């Protein structure tokens, strides 16, 4: 436990020294919130008593932080560590390999929670964001969705040889999901074809899970099953593909 705490603290300091990582994790979601709220307004949603646009969209914006840390931050860091020989040297130390990997998960989870908290506080201060109907359920959904996407991030980290490749592939995987999942642009504005395509994207199910818990307090069982499947499959694949050197 002591080794894990020290490793996590060291990785946290390294994360905070990366301006780009800090910007996209902590500042970018707030910018998107302010920009798209200005574009789409904050009018009441038809058929949903007392619910405004920001009450629907702000919970969806939180998935930007999950996607950024899971599909860009985690794979890029691990790919860079492997190319530079850091993973190989760490594995040669008395540290158990699990300590190294769990520290990465904890640091990125911490930054994800911080990024989500900053964005939601901004939405509450600026737009009087409605509080969630099921706060404990929302908290669980955040953590569960994040861990599921981290597992996918480990798959990318195991398959991709360098941080440059991880950056390109991560962006190719992440940004189409971001804009087609309803996380940024409401899916109601999509044509029918794009709407069907978005149903197959994992990030769409994160948005559905969090929004329904936030607004109605209900669990989206389809979203839970999809994310659990993503977690199981990604863990199985990453266990076979992850490389230390």
C-alpha positions as CSV (number, residue, x, y, z in Angstrom):
1,X,0.0,0.0,0.0
2,X,2.8,2.4,0.8
3,X,4.5,1.8,-2.5
4,X,1.1,2.4,-4.3
5,X,0.6,5.7,-2.5
6,X,4.2,6.9,-3.4
7,X,3.8,5.7,-7.0
8,X,0.4,7.4,-7.3
9,X,1.7,10.7,-5.9
10,X,4.7,10.7,-8.3
11,X,2.4,10.0,-11.3
12,X,0.1,12.8,-10.1
13,X,2.9,15.3,-10.1
14,X,4.0,14.2,-13.5
15,X,0.4,14.6,-14.8
16,X,0.2,18.1,-13.4
17,X,3.4,19.1,-15.2
18,X,1.7,18.5,-18.6
19,X,-0.1,21.7,-19.7
20,X,-2.0,20.0,-22.6
21,X,-3.3,17.2,-20.3
22,X,-4.4,19.7,-17.7
23,X,-6.2,21.9,-20.4
24,X,-8.1,19.1,-22.0
25,X,-9.0,17.4,-18.7
26,X,-9.9,20.4,-16.5
27,X,-10.5,23.5,-18.8
28,X,-11.8,22.2,-22.1
29,X,-15.1,20.8,-20.7
30,X,-15.9,24.1,-19.1
31,X,-15.2,25.9,-22.4
32,X,-17.5,23.5,-24.2
33,X,-20.2,24.0,-21.6
34,X,-20.1,27.8,-21.9
35,X,-19.8,27.7,-25.7
36,X,-22.6,25.2,-26.5
37,X,-24.9,26.6,-23.8
38,X,-24.5,30.0,-25.5
39,X,-25.3,28.4,-28.9
40,X,-28.2,26.2,-27.9
41,X,-29.5,28.3,-25.1
42,X,-31.0,27.2,-21.8
43,X,-34.7,26.9,-22.6
44,X,-37.0,24.5,-21.0
45,X,-37.1,21.0,-22.6
46,X,-40.6,20.3,-24.1
47,X,-42.3,17.5,-22.3
48,X,-39.9,17.6,-19.3
49,X,-41.3,19.7,-16.5
50,X,-38.8,22.0,-15.0
51,X,-35.9,20.6,-17.0
52,X,-33.8,23.0,-19.1
53,X,-31.3,22.3,-21.8
54,X,-28.3,22.6,-19.5
55,X,-29.8,20.1,-17.1
56,X,-29.7,17.6,-20.0
57,X,-26.5,18.6,-21.6
58,X,-24.2,19.2,-18.6
59,X,-24.3,15.6,-17.5
60,X,-23.5,14.6,-21.0
61,X,-20.5,16.9,-21.1
62,X,-19.0,15.0,-18.3
63,X,-18.3,12.1,-20.7
64,X,-15.8,14.3,-22.4
65,X,-13.5,14.1,-19.4
66,X,-14.0,10.3,-19.3
67,X,-13.1,9.9,-22.9
68,X,-10.1,12.3,-22.7
69,X,-8.4,10.5,-19.8
70,X,-9.3,7.0,-21.0
71,X,-8.6,7.1,-24.7
72,X,-6.0,9.9,-24.9
73,X,-4.2,10.3,-21.6
74,X,-3.8,6.7,-20.4
75,X,-2.7,5.1,-23.7
76,X,-0.3,8.0,-24.6
77,X,1.4,7.9,-21.2
78,X,1.8,4.1,-21.2
79,X,3.0,4.0,-24.8
80,X,5.5,6.7,-24.1
81,X,6.7,4.9,-21.0
82,X,7.2,1.7,-23.0
83,X,9.1,3.4,-25.8
84,X,11.4,5.2,-23.4
85,X,12.0,1.9,-21.5
86,X,10.4,3.2,-18.3
87,X,8.0,0.3,-18.0
88,X,10.8,-2.2,-18.4
89,X,12.9,-0.5,-15.7
90,X,10.0,-0.2,-13.3
91,X,9.1,-3.9,-13.8
92,X,12.7,-4.7,-12.9
93,X,12.3,-3.0,-9.5
94,X,10.9,-4.8,-6.4
95,X,7.6,-3.1,-7.2
96,X,4.8,-5.6,-8.1
97,X,3.7,-4.9,-11.7
98,X,0.1,-4.3,-10.5
99,X,1.3,-1.3,-8.4
100,X,2.5,0.4,-11.5
101,X,-0.7,-0.2,-13.5
102,X,-3.0,0.6,-10.5
103,X,-1.2,3.9,-9.9
104,X,-1.9,4.9,-13.5
105,X,-5.6,4.0,-13.0
106,X,-5.8,6.0,-9.8
107,X,-4.2,9.1,-11.1
108,X,-6.3,9.2,-14.2
109,X,-9.4,8.4,-12.1
110,X,-8.6,11.3,-9.8
111,X,-8.1,13.7,-12.7
112,X,-11.4,12.5,-14.3
113,X,-13.3,13.1,-11.0
114,X,-11.6,16.6,-10.7
115,X,-12.4,17.5,-14.3
116,X,-16.0,16.4,-13.9
117,X,-16.4,18.3,-10.6
118,X,-15.0,21.5,-12.0
119,X,-17.4,21.4,-15.0
120,X,-20.4,20.6,-12.9
121,X,-19.6,23.3,-10.4
122,X,-19.3,25.8,-13.3
123,X,-22.7,24.7,-14.7
124,X,-24.2,25.1,-11.2
125,X,-22.7,28.6,-10.7
126,X,-23.4,30.0,-14.1
127,X,-26.7,28.2,-15.1
128,X,-28.1,27.0,-11.8
129,X,-27.7,23.3,-12.8
130,X,-30.4,21.1,-11.5
131,X,-29.1,18.6,-8.9
132,X,-29.2,14.9,-9.8
133,X,-32.3,12.9,-8.8
134,X,-30.0,9.9,-7.9
135,X,-26.7,11.4,-6.7
136,X,-25.3,8.0,-5.5
137,X,-26.3,6.3,-8.7
138,X,-24.7,9.1,-10.7
139,X,-21.5,8.8,-8.7
140,X,-21.4,5.0,-9.3
141,X,-22.2,5.5,-13.0
142,X,-19.3,8.0,-13.3
143,X,-16.8,5.5,-11.8
144,X,-18.2,2.5,-13.6
145,X,-18.1,4.2,-17.0
146,X,-14.6,5.5,-16.3
147,X,-13.2,2.1,-15.4
148,X,-14.9,0.5,-18.4
149,X,-13.2,3.1,-20.7
150,X,-9.9,2.8,-18.9
151,X,-10.0,-0.9,-19.8
152,X,-10.4,0.1,-23.4
153,X,-7.5,2.5,-23.0
154,X,-5.3,-0.4,-21.8
155,X,-6.2,-2.2,-25.0
156,X,-4.9,0.7,-27.0
157,X,-1.9,1.1,-24.8
158,X,-1.0,-2.6,-25.4
159,X,-1.5,-2.6,-29.1
160,X,0.1,0.8,-30.1
161,X,3.9,1.0,-30.3
162,X,4.5,4.7,-29.5
163,X,2.9,7.8,-28.1
164,X,2.6,9.4,-31.5
165,X,0.6,6.4,-32.8
166,X,-1.4,6.4,-29.6
167,X,-2.3,10.0,-30.1
168,X,-3.5,9.5,-33.7
169,X,-5.5,6.3,-33.0
170,X,-6.9,7.7,-29.7
171,X,-8.2,10.8,-31.5
172,X,-9.6,8.7,-34.4
173,X,-11.5,6.6,-31.8
174,X,-12.5,9.3,-29.4
175,X,-13.6,12.4,-31.4
176,X,-16.1,10.7,-33.7
177,X,-17.7,9.1,-30.6
178,X,-17.6,12.4,-28.8
179,X,-19.7,14.2,-31.4
180,X,-21.9,11.3,-32.4
181,X,-22.8,10.1,-28.9
182,X,-24.9,13.1,-27.8
183,X,-22.2,14.2,-25.4
184,X,-21.7,17.5,-27.1
185,X,-24.4,17.8,-29.8
186,X,-27.9,16.6,-28.8
187,X,-28.8,13.4,-30.7
188,X,-32.2,14.8,-31.5
189,X,-30.6,17.1,-34.1
190,X,-29.1,14.1,-35.9
191,X,-30.6,12.6,-39.1
192,X,-32.0,9.1,-38.7
193,X,-28.9,7.4,-40.2
194,X,-26.5,9.1,-37.7
195,X,-28.9,8.3,-34.9
196,X,-28.7,4.6,-35.7
197,X,-24.9,4.7,-36.0
198,X,-24.6,6.4,-32.6
199,X,-26.5,3.5,-30.9
200,X,-23.5,1.3,-31.5
201,X,-21.0,3.7,-29.8
202,X,-20.0,2.9,-26.2
203,X,-19.9,6.6,-25.3
204,X,-23.5,7.0,-26.3
205,X,-24.4,4.5,-23.6
206,X,-22.4,6.5,-21.0
207,X,-24.3,9.6,-21.9
208,X,-27.6,7.7,-21.7
209,X,-26.7,6.1,-18.4
210,X,-25.7,9.4,-16.7
211,X,-28.4,11.6,-18.2
212,X,-31.2,9.2,-17.2
213,X,-29.9,8.9,-13.6
214,X,-29.4,12.6,-13.4
215,X,-32.8,13.7,-14.7
216,X,-35.1,10.8,-13.8
217,X,-33.2,8.8,-11.3
218,X,-33.6,5.6,-13.4
219,X,-31.1,3.1,-14.5
220,X,-30.6,2.4,-18.2
221,X,-30.1,-1.3,-18.2
222,X,-29.0,-1.5,-21.8
223,X,-26.3,1.0,-21.1
224,X,-25.1,-1.0,-18.0
225,X,-25.0,-4.2,-20.0
226,X,-23.0,-2.5,-22.9
227,X,-20.5,-0.9,-20.5
228,X,-20.1,-4.1,-18.5
229,X,-19.5,-6.0,-21.8
230,X,-16.9,-3.4,-22.8
231,X,-15.2,-3.8,-19.5
232,X,-15.0,-7.6,-19.6
233,X,-13.9,-7.8,-23.2
234,X,-11.3,-5.0,-22.9
235,X,-9.8,-6.6,-19.7
236,X,-9.5,-9.9,-21.5
237,X,-7.9,-8.4,-24.6
238,X,-5.5,-6.1,-22.7
239,X,-4.4,-9.0,-20.5
240,X,-3.2,-10.8,-23.6
241,X,-1.8,-7.8,-25.5
242,X,-0.3,-5.5,-22.9
243,X,3.5,-5.3,-23.3
244,X,6.1,-4.0,-20.9
245,X,8.8,-3.4,-23.6
